[in-house]
Amino acid sequence: MQPGILLVFGVLTGLGYVVSVWTLVLYAIPIATISVILGMIQFWLLDRRYQKKETAAR
């Protein structure tokens, strides 16, 4: 389990909210998946930009 999930769980519990760690995990999984996909797209675009600069320099 990620420390961030436990931190959020501790804060919400401390504020009086009734939450489950597994509920927080279920919300975190899609967010993490989207973050990885966006990162892949950004690195792909960056790679394309560097390849264009490399071919233009030759």
GUTIGU-157952 format. One record per atom (N, C-alpha, C): residue in three letters; atom name; residue number from 0; y, z, x. Coordinates in steps of 0.02 Angstrom, whole numbers. Each point is the difference from the previous one (the first is absolute). Layout:
GUTIGU-157952
+-----+------+-----+--------+--------+--------+
: res : atom :   n :     py :     pz :     px :
+-----+------+-----+--------+--------+--------+
: Ala :   CA : NUM :      Y :      Z :      X :
...
+-----+------+-----+--------+--------+--------+
This chain:
GUTIGU-157952
+-----+------+-----+--------+--------+--------+
: res : atom :   n :     py :     pz :     px :
+-----+------+-----+--------+--------+--------+
: Met :    N :   0 :    -59 :      0 :     42 :
: Met :   CA :   0 :     59 :      0 :    -42 :
: Met :    C :   0 :     62 :      0 :     44 :
: Gln :    N :   1 :     50 :    -34 :    -21 :
: Gln :   CA :   1 :     61 :     -5 :     40 :
: Gln :    C :   1 :     43 :     62 :     -8 :
: Pro :    N :   2 :     32 :     20 :     54 :
: Pro :   CA :   2 :     43 :     60 :     -3 :
: Pro :    C :   2 :     58 :     -9 :    -50 :
: Gly :    N :   3 :     23 :    -62 :     -8 :
: Gly :   CA :   3 :     55 :    -12 :    -48 :
: Gly :    C :   3 :    -20 :     17 :    -71 :
: Ile :    N :   4 :    -61 :    -16 :    -18 :
: Ile :   CA :   4 :    -24 :     16 :    -67 :
: Ile :    C :   4 :     -2 :     76 :    -11 :
: Leu :    N :   5 :    -24 :     35 :     52 :
: Leu :   CA :   5 :     -2 :     73 :     -6 :
: Leu :    C :   5 :     69 :     30 :     -2 :
: Leu :    N :   6 :     48 :    -30 :     36 :
: Leu :   CA :   6 :     69 :     24 :     -2 :
: Leu :    C :   6 :     29 :     -9 :    -70 :
: Val :    N :   7 :     -9 :    -59 :    -29 :
: Val :   CA :   7 :     25 :    -12 :    -68 :
: Val :    C :   7 :    -34 :     47 :    -49 :
: Phe :    N :   8 :    -65 :      9 :      7 :
: Phe :   CA :   8 :    -36 :     46 :    -43 :
: Phe :    C :   8 :     28 :     71 :      5 :
: Gly :    N :   9 :     12 :     23 :     61 :
: Gly :   CA :   9 :     27 :     67 :      9 :
: Gly :    C :   9 :     69 :      9 :    -29 :
: Val :    N :  10 :     42 :    -50 :      8 :
: Val :   CA :  10 :     68 :      4 :    -27 :
: Val :    C :  10 :     -1 :      0 :    -76 :
: Leu :    N :  11 :    -39 :    -46 :    -29 :
: Leu :   CA :  11 :     -3 :     -4 :    -73 :
: Leu :    C :  11 :    -30 :     63 :    -30 :
: Thr :    N :  12 :    -52 :     26 :     32 :
: Thr :   CA :  12 :    -30 :     62 :    -23 :
: Thr :    C :  12 :     49 :     58 :      6 :
: Gly :    N :  13 :     37 :      1 :     54 :
: Gly :   CA :  13 :     50 :     52 :     10 :
: Gly :    C :  13 :     56 :     -2 :    -51 :
: Leu :    N :  14 :     14 :    -60 :    -24 :
: Leu :   CA :  14 :     52 :     -8 :    -51 :
: Leu :    C :  14 :    -26 :     14 :    -71 :
: Gly :    N :  15 :    -65 :     13 :     -6 :
: Gly :   CA :  15 :    -28 :     18 :    -64 :
: Gly :    C :  15 :    -35 :    -57 :    -37 :
: Tyr :    N :  16 :     -5 :    -58 :     31 :
: Tyr :   CA :  16 :    -35 :    -56 :    -32 :
: Tyr :    C :  16 :    -75 :      8 :      9 :
: Val :    N :  17 :    -37 :    -19 :    -50 :
: Val :   CA :  17 :    -73 :      2 :      4 :
: Val :    C :  17 :    -23 :    -71 :     18 :
: Val :    N :  18 :    -22 :     -8 :     62 :
: Val :   CA :  18 :    -22 :    -66 :     23 :
: Val :    C :  18 :    -67 :      9 :     36 :
: Ser :    N :  19 :    -36 :    -54 :      4 :
: Ser :   CA :  19 :    -63 :     -2 :     36 :
: Ser :    C :  19 :     10 :    -42 :     63 :
: Val :    N :  20 :    -32 :     20 :     54 :
: Val :   CA :  20 :      4 :    -38 :     62 :
: Val :    C :  20 :    -27 :    -71 :    -11 :
: Trp :    N :  21 :    -53 :     -5 :    -39 :
: Trp :   CA :  21 :    -31 :    -65 :    -11 :
: Trp :    C :  21 :     45 :    -45 :    -42 :
: Thr :    N :  22 :     40 :     28 :    -44 :
: Thr :   CA :  22 :     48 :    -40 :    -38 :
: Thr :    C :  22 :     53 :    -29 :     47 :
: Leu :    N :  23 :     23 :     41 :     47 :
: Leu :   CA :  23 :     48 :    -24 :     49 :
: Leu :    C :  23 :    -31 :    -55 :     44 :
: Val :    N :  24 :    -63 :      9 :     18 :
: Val :   CA :  24 :    -34 :    -51 :     41 :
: Val :    C :  24 :     -5 :    -66 :    -39 :
: Leu :    N :  25 :    -14 :      4 :    -65 :
: Leu :   CA :  25 :     -5 :    -61 :    -40 :
: Leu :    C :  25 :     66 :    -37 :     -3 :
: Tyr :    N :  26 :     56 :     36 :      2 :
: Tyr :   CA :  26 :     65 :    -32 :      1 :
: Tyr :    C :  26 :     17 :    -26 :     70 :
: Ala :    N :  27 :    -26 :     32 :     51 :
: Ala :   CA :  27 :     17 :    -19 :     69 :
: Ala :    C :  27 :    -38 :    -63 :     22 :
: Ile :    N :  28 :    -60 :    -11 :    -26 :
: Ile :   CA :  28 :    -40 :    -57 :     22 :
: Ile :    C :  28 :     34 :    -67 :    -14 :
: Pro :    N :  29 :     26 :    -13 :    -60 :
: Pro :   CA :  29 :     34 :    -65 :    -10 :
: Pro :    C :  29 :     64 :     -7 :     42 :
: Ile :    N :  30 :     35 :     55 :     11 :
: Ile :   CA :  30 :     61 :     -3 :     40 :
: Ile :    C :  30 :    -18 :    -17 :     72 :
: Ala :    N :  31 :    -52 :     30 :     27 :
: Ala :   CA :  31 :    -21 :    -15 :     68 :
: Ala :    C :  31 :    -25 :    -72 :      6 :
: Thr :    N :  32 :    -35 :    -23 :    -50 :
: Thr :   CA :  32 :    -25 :    -69 :      1 :
: Thr :    C :  32 :     57 :    -50 :      0 :
: Ile :    N :  33 :     49 :     11 :    -43 :
: Ile :   CA :  33 :     59 :    -44 :     -2 :
: Ile :    C :  33 :     38 :      2 :     66 :
: Ser :    N :  34 :      5 :     58 :     30 :
: Ser :   CA :  34 :     35 :      7 :     64 :
: Ser :    C :  34 :    -35 :    -41 :     55 :
: Val :    N :  35 :    -66 :      2 :      1 :
: Val :   CA :  35 :    -38 :    -38 :     50 :
: Val :    C :  35 :      9 :    -75 :    -12 :
: Ile :    N :  36 :     -2 :    -21 :    -62 :
: Ile :   CA :  36 :      9 :    -72 :    -15 :
: Ile :    C :  36 :     70 :    -23 :     20 :
: Leu :    N :  37 :     51 :     39 :    -16 :
: Leu :   CA :  37 :     68 :    -18 :     19 :
: Leu :    C :  37 :      8 :     -2 :     76 :
: Gly :    N :  38 :    -32 :     46 :     35 :
: Gly :   CA :  38 :      2 :     -1 :     73 :
: Gly :    C :  38 :    -33 :    -62 :     29 :
: Met :    N :  39 :    -56 :    -20 :    -30 :
: Met :   CA :  39 :    -34 :    -61 :     22 :
: Met :    C :  39 :     44 :    -60 :     -9 :
: Ile :    N :  40 :     34 :     -4 :    -56 :
: Ile :   CA :  40 :     45 :    -56 :    -14 :
: Ile :    C :  40 :     57 :     -1 :     50 :
: Gln :    N :  41 :     30 :     58 :     14 :
: Gln :   CA :  41 :     55 :      3 :     47 :
: Gln :    C :  41 :    -21 :    -21 :     70 :
: Phe :    N :  42 :    -57 :     23 :     24 :
: Phe :   CA :  42 :    -24 :    -19 :     66 :
: Phe :    C :  42 :    -18 :    -74 :      2 :
: Trp :    N :  43 :    -27 :    -27 :    -54 :
: Trp :   CA :  43 :    -16 :    -71 :     -3 :
: Trp :    C :  43 :     64 :    -41 :      5 :
: Leu :    N :  44 :     52 :     20 :    -37 :
: Leu :   CA :  44 :     64 :    -36 :      4 :
: Leu :    C :  44 :     31 :      6 :     70 :
: Leu :    N :  45 :     -4 :     58 :     30 :
: Leu :   CA :  45 :     26 :     10 :     67 :
: Leu :    C :  45 :    -38 :    -43 :     50 :
: Asp :    N :  46 :    -65 :     -5 :     -6 :
: Asp :   CA :  46 :    -41 :    -41 :     44 :
: Asp :    C :  46 :     20 :    -74 :     -7 :
: Arg :    N :  47 :     11 :    -22 :    -61 :
: Arg :   CA :  47 :     21 :    -69 :    -11 :
: Arg :    C :  47 :     67 :    -14 :     34 :
: Arg :    N :  48 :     46 :     48 :     -5 :
: Arg :   CA :  48 :     66 :     -8 :     30 :
: Arg :    C :  48 :     -6 :     -6 :     76 :
: Tyr :    N :  49 :    -42 :     42 :     31 :
: Tyr :   CA :  49 :     -9 :     -3 :     72 :
: Tyr :    C :  49 :    -35 :    -64 :     21 :
: Gln :    N :  50 :    -46 :    -24 :    -40 :
: Gln :   CA :  50 :    -34 :    -63 :     16 :
: Gln :    C :  50 :     49 :    -59 :     -2 :
: Lys :    N :  51 :     47 :      1 :    -48 :
: Lys :   CA :  51 :     50 :    -53 :     -4 :
: Lys :    C :  51 :     46 :      1 :     60 :
: Lys :    N :  52 :     20 :     62 :     21 :
: Lys :   CA :  52 :     44 :      5 :     59 :
: Lys :    C :  52 :    -37 :    -22 :     62 :
: Glu :    N :  53 :    -64 :     14 :      5 :
: Glu :   CA :  53 :    -39 :    -20 :     59 :
: Glu :    C :  53 :     -7 :    -75 :      5 :
: Thr :    N :  54 :    -14 :    -32 :    -56 :
: Thr :   CA :  54 :     -7 :    -73 :      1 :
: Thr :    C :  54 :     67 :    -34 :     11 :
: Ala :    N :  55 :     55 :     30 :    -23 :
: Ala :   CA :  55 :     66 :    -29 :     11 :
: Ala :    C :  55 :     21 :      8 :     73 :
: Ala :    N :  56 :    -24 :     51 :     34 :
: Ala :   CA :  56 :     19 :     12 :     69 :
: Ala :    C :  56 :    -37 :    -48 :     48 :
: Arg :    N :  57 :    -54 :    -28 :    -22 :
: Arg :   CA :  57 :    -39 :    -46 :     43 :
: Arg :    C :  57 :     32 :    -66 :      1 :
+-----+------+-----+--------+--------+--------+
